[in-house]
Amino acid sequence: MKINKKILINFEEDISKLYESKKIRGPIHLSGNNEDQLIKIFKKIKNRDWVFSSWRNHYHAILKGVPKDYIKSEIVRGKSMILNSIDNKFFSSSIVGGILPIALGAALAIKKKKRKNTVWVFIGDMTYETGVFQEVYKYSKNFNLPIKFVVEDNSMSTNTKTSDAWGKKSKILPKIIYYKYKRKYPHHGIGKWVLF
């Protein structure tokens, strides 16, 4: 089934309603306002490729082909931030920058085994500024690994502007897919409850 913008938006709205009605007992990180960019990027991602994502991963999982019913059941079980599917070659982590070394290891294994897969790793603009990203990026380029980095810039680090946290913005490195968007939802939740 071809995934379009409406399918993505409807899924997140459904999850938002489940969260508001207290059917989800764990934190959720909803996507929104970046559907067009992701649909365009995922047209380049093949079934054999791996996708690594962060805590805001619902759109990535859907676009990679993870069944929506499975995603929804995992979210209801409190596993919104750690969706994984070996069958769909999809892996996520809720640790800031934690997905990067795992994705790098997968890319190194693919190269050593002389496979045709590519690793796609999605990070936010705050993670892009971290040391772990710089190290993983440099290693992957120096050893010509089959990995592509996608930076999703919503200009926020949780609830702080990324520019306030890091000061001057870094230059966009070569061979990085980088796009900006304004997030629809707060860092976590749906914006109707007090955040601590």
Secondary structure, DSSP 8 states (H G I E B T S, - for coil): ----HHHHHHHHHHHHHHHHTT---S------S-HHHHHHHHTS--TTSEEEE-SS-HHHHHHHT--HHHHHHHHHTT-GGG--BTTTTEEE-SSTTTHHHHHHHHHHHHHHTT----EEEEEEHHHHTSHHHHHHHHHHHHTT-SEEEEEEE-SEETTEEHHHHHSS-----TTEEEEE---SS-SSS-SSS---
